[in-house]
Amino acid sequence: MDDNNAARDLQEQALEKTTERLGPEHPETLTSMTKLAITLANQGLWSEAEHHARIAWEIQSKNLGNEHPDTATSAWVYFNCLHKLERHEDAVKIIRSLEWLCKSVDESLPSDLRELRKHLQPFFTVRKEHIQPAPPPPNVQKAAEAQNLMQQEQWAEAEEIWRQLYNEHVENDGEQHPDTAQAAFMLYQCLYRQEKTQSAQTVLESLLWVIETDETEMPDSLKQLRAVLRRITGAETPEELLQKLSDLEEEHGETASQVLLAKANTAVYLASKEEWAHAANLFGSLHEYHLEQDGEQHPHTALIGWNHFMCLHKQDKHEDARAVFKALSWLHKVDENGLQEELRGLRKQIDEFIGDKANPYS
């Protein structure tokens, strides 16, 4: 086991013990959570790091205020994760909470906050009382634009941008570079959606090196792409996925962050293949975990609950599905303007589901 993995395992154990001993909102627990988020971020596990940094920041900002050193540290880690995940709108909201730090005089700050202030400078232009986030690099802006076009199913327009980015990465980074591979895969998706079968196949073949590369020798971003490519090419069956997940649980424990992420990814994939029973079991396990950890009205809990419900519904397990559906009823009892964007989207999905057919789950 390398030093990073060893450090991560130790910090996960420390967080678990501190949570049990002092409770989930104790300052020491939240400090342990932030340290784990930093380690995960250093390994490129941005989604997992974001989860821990977000929880720490939310509690610290509520209990300690935005101008506490612990809150500022968590906010910085949380911002970096959002920035790396290209969730720029969310990132701007978080970095706004650090505006006070950029306006502070260095001498008034402790040494750790002075250091953090230096890290903030590349992301801000400070003018008197106004603070403006610096724009992301051009290639990041292009990628975000292309992803937005894909969400709107404007495949031809997105294809043009991804092709340009792919060619730039081939020229600047080489064919076997993580950024080149990611751009190629996005280009493949655009071509596939337009039924440009031959061109899509050509791009897919250029990615076979990802599957053939030893998984231990690649960054985490490529490991995720490798898993997707194995599914597309038929190199990995549902049975193999479930066995891999079982091995991961045995190695790290059912509630380890990497296990929860793998379980969610596996459940989504199995549902896409209409493996409803397997997907329902995984979503059900995740739903129980998030109900206990985050509460009924947390976005993760609600979204996973909806997926669990749909898998049960597809199997005509209406009695079980009804219980899960009932747990989502709170969404229609609160002001829509008070909901986060992803919860407003979920509420719309539920409305469309109810409107399309006779609803047996009222």
C-alpha positions as CSV (number, residue, x, y, z in Angstrom):
1,M,0.0,0.0,0.0
2,D,1.5,3.4,-1.0
3,D,1.8,6.3,1.5
4,N,-1.2,8.2,0.2
5,N,-3.5,5.2,0.5
6,A,-2.1,4.4,4.0
7,A,-2.7,8.0,5.1
8,R,-6.2,7.9,3.7
9,D,-7.1,4.7,5.5
10,L,-5.7,6.1,8.8
11,Q,-7.7,9.3,8.4
12,E,-10.9,7.4,7.6
13,Q,-10.4,5.3,10.8
14,A,-9.6,8.4,12.8
15,L,-12.7,10.1,11.5
16,E,-14.9,7.1,12.3
17,K,-13.5,6.9,15.9
18,T,-13.8,10.7,16.5
19,T,-17.4,10.7,15.3
20,E,-18.3,7.9,17.6
21,R,-16.5,9.4,20.6
22,L,-17.4,13.1,20.2
23,G,-20.3,13.3,17.8
24,P,-20.6,14.4,14.1
25,E,-20.5,18.2,14.8
26,H,-17.6,18.3,17.3
27,P,-14.7,20.6,16.1
28,E,-12.2,17.7,16.2
29,T,-14.5,15.5,14.1
30,L,-14.8,18.3,11.5
31,T,-11.1,18.9,11.5
32,S,-10.6,15.1,10.8
33,M,-13.1,15.3,8.0
34,T,-11.3,18.3,6.4
35,K,-8.0,16.5,6.6
36,L,-9.5,13.4,4.9
37,A,-11.0,15.7,2.2
38,I,-7.5,17.2,1.6
39,T,-5.9,13.7,1.2
40,L,-8.7,12.6,-1.2
41,A,-8.2,15.7,-3.2
42,N,-4.5,15.1,-3.4
43,Q,-5.3,11.7,-4.9
44,G,-7.6,13.3,-7.5
45,L,-10.7,11.8,-5.9
46,W,-12.6,15.1,-6.3
47,S,-16.1,13.8,-5.8
48,E,-15.3,12.0,-2.6
49,A,-13.3,14.9,-1.3
50,E,-16.1,17.3,-2.1
51,H,-18.6,15.2,-0.1
52,H,-16.4,15.5,3.1
53,A,-15.4,19.1,2.6
54,R,-19.0,20.2,2.0
55,I,-20.3,18.5,5.2
56,A,-17.4,20.1,7.3
57,W,-18.0,23.5,5.8
58,E,-21.8,23.5,6.2
59,I,-21.5,22.6,9.9
60,Q,-18.6,25.0,10.6
61,S,-20.1,27.9,8.8
62,K,-23.3,27.4,10.9
63,N,-21.6,26.8,14.3
64,L,-18.4,28.9,14.0
65,G,-19.2,31.5,11.3
66,N,-17.4,32.1,8.0
67,E,-14.5,34.0,9.5
68,H,-13.3,31.2,11.7
69,P,-10.0,29.6,10.5
70,D,-11.5,26.1,10.5
71,T,-14.4,27.2,8.3
72,A,-12.1,29.1,5.9
73,T,-9.9,26.0,5.5
74,S,-12.9,23.8,4.7
75,A,-14.3,26.4,2.4
76,W,-11.0,26.5,0.4
77,V,-10.9,22.7,0.1
78,Y,-14.6,22.6,-0.9
79,F,-14.1,25.4,-3.5
80,N,-11.1,23.5,-5.0
81,C,-13.2,20.3,-5.4
82,L,-16.0,22.2,-7.1
83,H,-13.6,24.0,-9.3
84,K,-12.0,20.7,-10.4
85,L,-15.4,19.2,-11.0
86,E,-16.2,22.2,-13.2
87,R,-19.2,23.1,-11.0
88,H,-18.3,26.7,-11.4
89,E,-21.6,28.2,-10.3
90,D,-21.5,26.4,-7.0
91,A,-17.8,27.2,-6.6
92,V,-18.4,30.9,-7.0
93,K,-21.0,30.7,-4.1
94,I,-18.4,29.1,-1.8
95,I,-15.5,31.4,-2.7
96,R,-17.8,34.4,-1.9
97,S,-17.7,33.2,1.7
98,L,-13.9,33.9,1.7
99,E,-14.2,37.5,0.5
100,W,-13.5,38.7,4.0
101,L,-10.1,37.0,3.9
102,C,-9.0,38.7,0.7
103,K,-9.9,42.1,2.2
104,S,-8.0,41.5,5.5
105,V,-4.6,42.9,6.3
106,D,-2.0,40.2,6.4
107,E,-0.7,41.3,9.8
108,S,-4.2,40.8,11.3
109,L,-4.3,37.1,10.3
110,P,-2.7,34.0,11.8
111,S,0.0,32.4,9.7
112,D,-2.2,29.6,8.3
113,L,-4.8,32.1,7.1
114,R,-2.0,34.3,5.5
115,E,-0.9,31.3,3.6
116,L,-4.5,30.5,2.5
117,R,-4.9,34.1,1.4
118,K,-1.9,33.7,-1.0
119,H,-3.6,30.6,-2.5
120,L,-6.7,32.6,-3.1
121,Q,-5.1,35.3,-5.2
122,P,-5.0,33.5,-8.6
123,F,-8.8,33.0,-8.4
124,F,-9.7,36.6,-7.6
125,T,-9.3,40.1,-8.8
126,V,-9.9,42.5,-5.9
127,R,-11.1,46.0,-6.6
128,K,-12.0,48.1,-3.5
129,E,-15.1,46.5,-2.1
130,H,-15.9,44.3,-5.1
131,I,-14.4,40.8,-5.6
132,Q,-14.7,39.1,-8.9
133,P,-13.7,35.4,-9.5
134,A,-11.2,35.0,-12.2
135,P,-12.5,33.2,-15.4
136,P,-11.5,29.6,-15.9
137,P,-8.9,28.8,-18.6
138,P,-10.1,28.8,-22.2
139,N,-10.1,25.0,-22.6
140,V,-12.1,24.6,-19.4
141,Q,-14.6,27.2,-20.6
142,K,-14.9,25.3,-23.9
143,A,-15.4,22.0,-22.2
144,A,-18.1,23.5,-19.9
145,E,-19.8,25.0,-23.0
146,A,-19.7,21.6,-24.8
147,Q,-21.1,19.8,-21.8
148,N,-23.9,22.3,-21.6
149,L,-24.7,21.7,-25.3
150,M,-24.7,17.9,-24.6
151,Q,-27.2,18.4,-21.8
152,Q,-29.4,20.2,-24.3
153,E,-28.9,17.4,-26.8
154,Q,-27.2,19.7,-29.3
155,W,-24.9,16.9,-30.4
156,A,-23.5,18.5,-33.6
157,E,-22.5,21.7,-31.9
158,A,-20.9,19.8,-29.0
159,E,-19.1,17.5,-31.4
160,E,-17.4,20.5,-33.0
161,I,-16.0,21.8,-29.7
162,W,-14.9,18.3,-28.4
163,R,-13.2,17.6,-31.7
164,Q,-11.3,20.9,-31.4
165,L,-10.3,20.1,-27.8
166,Y,-9.3,16.6,-28.7
167,N,-7.0,17.8,-31.5
168,E,-5.5,20.4,-29.2
169,H,-4.8,17.8,-26.5
170,V,-3.3,15.3,-29.1
171,E,-1.0,18.1,-30.3
172,N,0.0,19.4,-26.9
173,D,-0.2,16.4,-24.6
174,G,-0.1,13.3,-26.9
175,E,-2.6,10.6,-27.7
176,Q,-2.2,8.7,-24.4
177,H,-2.8,11.5,-21.9
178,P,-5.8,11.7,-19.5
179,D,-7.1,15.0,-20.9
180,T,-6.9,13.6,-24.4
181,A,-8.7,10.5,-23.4
182,Q,-11.5,12.4,-21.7
183,A,-12.0,14.7,-24.7
184,A,-12.0,11.6,-27.0
185,F,-14.7,9.9,-25.0
186,M,-16.9,13.0,-25.0
187,L,-16.4,13.2,-28.8
188,Y,-17.4,9.5,-29.0
189,Q,-20.6,10.2,-27.2
190,C,-21.6,13.1,-29.5
191,L,-20.9,10.9,-32.6
192,Y,-22.8,8.0,-31.2
193,R,-25.8,10.1,-30.3
194,Q,-25.9,11.3,-33.9
195,E,-25.7,7.7,-35.2
196,K,-22.3,8.4,-36.9
197,T,-21.5,4.8,-36.2
198,Q,-18.3,4.5,-38.1
199,S,-16.7,7.7,-36.8
200,A,-17.8,6.8,-33.3
201,Q,-16.2,3.4,-33.6
202,T,-12.9,4.9,-34.8
203,V,-12.7,7.2,-31.8
204,L,-13.6,4.3,-29.5
205,E,-10.8,2.3,-30.9
206,S,-8.4,5.1,-30.2
207,L,-9.3,4.7,-26.5
208,L,-8.5,1.0,-26.2
209,W,-5.2,1.8,-24.7
210,V,-7.0,2.9,-21.6
211,I,-8.5,-0.6,-21.1
212,E,-5.2,-2.3,-21.8
213,T,-3.2,-0.2,-19.4
214,D,-2.6,-1.6,-15.9
215,E,-5.2,0.0,-13.6
216,T,-2.6,0.6,-10.8
217,E,-0.5,2.8,-13.1
218,M,-3.2,5.3,-14.0
219,P,-4.8,8.3,-12.3
220,D,-8.2,8.0,-10.7
221,S,-9.9,10.0,-13.5
222,L,-8.7,7.4,-16.0
223,K,-9.8,4.5,-13.8
224,Q,-13.3,5.8,-13.9
225,L,-13.1,6.1,-17.7
226,R,-11.6,2.7,-18.0
227,A,-14.6,1.2,-16.1
228,V,-17.0,2.9,-18.5
229,L,-15.1,1.7,-21.5
230,R,-15.0,-1.8,-20.2
231,R,-18.8,-1.7,-19.9
232,I,-19.3,-0.2,-23.4
233,T,-17.0,-2.8,-25.0
234,G,-18.5,-5.7,-23.1
235,A,-15.3,-6.3,-21.1
236,E,-17.1,-6.2,-17.8
237,T,-20.4,-8.0,-17.0
238,P,-22.9,-7.1,-14.2
239,E,-21.7,-10.1,-12.3
240,E,-18.1,-8.9,-12.5
241,L,-19.2,-5.5,-11.3
242,L,-21.0,-6.9,-8.3
243,Q,-18.1,-9.1,-7.4
244,K,-15.7,-6.1,-7.7
245,L,-18.0,-4.1,-5.4
246,S,-18.1,-7.0,-2.9
247,D,-14.3,-7.2,-2.9
248,L,-14.1,-3.4,-2.3
249,E,-16.5,-3.7,0.6
250,E,-14.5,-6.5,2.2
251,E,-11.3,-4.5,1.9
252,H,-12.5,-1.1,3.1
253,G,-15.8,-1.6,4.8
254,E,-19.4,-0.9,3.7
255,T,-19.4,2.8,4.6
256,A,-16.0,3.8,3.3
257,S,-16.2,6.8,0.9
258,Q,-14.8,4.9,-2.1
259,V,-17.2,2.0,-1.5
260,L,-20.2,4.3,-1.4
261,L,-19.1,6.0,-4.6
262,A,-18.5,2.7,-6.3
263,K,-21.9,1.4,-5.1
264,A,-23.6,4.5,-6.5
265,N,-21.8,4.2,-9.9
266,T,-22.6,0.5,-10.1
267,A,-26.3,1.0,-9.3
268,V,-26.6,3.7,-12.0
269,Y,-25.0,1.4,-14.5
270,L,-27.1,-1.6,-13.6
271,A,-30.3,0.5,-13.8
272,S,-29.2,1.6,-17.3
273,K,-29.0,-2.0,-18.3
274,E,-32.4,-2.7,-16.7
275,E,-30.9,-4.9,-14.1
276,W,-33.6,-3.6,-11.8
277,A,-33.3,-6.2,-8.9
278,H,-29.5,-5.7,-8.5
279,A,-29.8,-1.9,-8.9
280,A,-32.7,-1.8,-6.3
281,N,-30.6,-3.6,-3.7
282,L,-27.7,-1.2,-4.1
283,F,-29.9,1.9,-4.2
284,G,-31.8,0.6,-1.1
285,S,-28.6,0.2,0.8
286,L,-27.4,3.7,-0.1
287,H,-30.8,5.2,0.7
288,E,-30.7,3.7,4.2
289,Y,-27.2,5.0,4.8
290,H,-28.0,8.5,3.7
291,L,-31.2,8.6,5.7
292,E,-29.2,7.9,8.8
293,Q,-26.2,10.1,8.0
294,D,-27.8,13.1,6.2
295,G,-31.5,13.0,6.9
296,E,-34.6,12.7,4.8
297,Q,-34.4,16.1,3.2
298,H,-30.8,16.0,2.0
299,P,-30.3,16.2,-1.8
300,H,-28.3,12.9,-1.8
301,T,-30.9,11.1,0.2
302,A,-33.8,12.3,-2.0
303,L,-32.1,11.6,-5.3
304,I,-31.0,8.1,-4.3
305,G,-34.5,7.5,-2.9
306,W,-36.0,8.4,-6.2
307,N,-33.7,5.9,-8.0
308,H,-34.6,3.2,-5.5
309,F,-38.3,3.9,-6.0
310,M,-38.0,3.7,-9.8
311,C,-36.1,0.3,-9.6
312,L,-38.8,-1.1,-7.4
313,H,-41.5,0.3,-9.7
314,K,-40.0,-1.3,-12.7
315,Q,-40.2,-4.6,-11.0
316,D,-43.9,-4.0,-10.1
317,K,-43.0,-4.2,-6.4
318,H,-45.6,-1.5,-5.7
319,E,-45.9,-2.1,-1.9
320,D,-42.2,-1.6,-1.4
321,A,-42.1,1.3,-3.9
322,R,-45.0,3.0,-2.2
323,A,-43.0,3.3,1.1
324,V,-40.1,4.8,-0.7
325,F,-42.3,7.2,-2.6
326,K,-44.0,8.3,0.6
327,A,-40.6,9.3,2.0
328,L,-40.3,11.8,-0.9
329,S,-43.6,13.5,-0.2
330,W,-41.9,16.3,1.8
331,L,-40.7,17.8,-1.5
332,H,-44.2,19.0,-2.3
333,K,-44.7,20.4,1.2
334,V,-42.0,23.1,1.0
335,D,-41.8,26.3,-1.1
336,E,-40.1,25.4,-4.4
337,N,-38.0,28.6,-4.2
338,G,-36.4,27.3,-1.1
339,L,-35.2,24.1,-2.7
340,Q,-31.8,23.5,-4.1
341,E,-31.6,23.3,-7.9
342,E,-31.2,19.5,-8.0
343,L,-34.2,19.1,-5.7
344,R,-36.3,21.4,-7.9
345,G,-35.4,19.1,-10.8
346,L,-36.3,16.0,-8.8
347,R,-39.7,17.6,-7.9
348,K,-40.3,18.2,-11.6
349,Q,-39.5,14.6,-12.4
350,I,-41.9,13.4,-9.8
351,D,-44.6,15.7,-11.1
352,E,-44.1,14.4,-14.7
353,F,-44.2,10.8,-13.4
354,I,-47.5,11.4,-11.6
355,G,-48.9,13.3,-14.6
356,D,-48.0,10.6,-17.2
357,K,-50.0,7.7,-15.6
358,A,-52.4,6.8,-12.9
359,N,-50.4,7.2,-9.7
360,P,-50.7,4.1,-7.5
361,Y,-48.4,5.6,-4.8
362,S,-50.5,8.4,-3.4
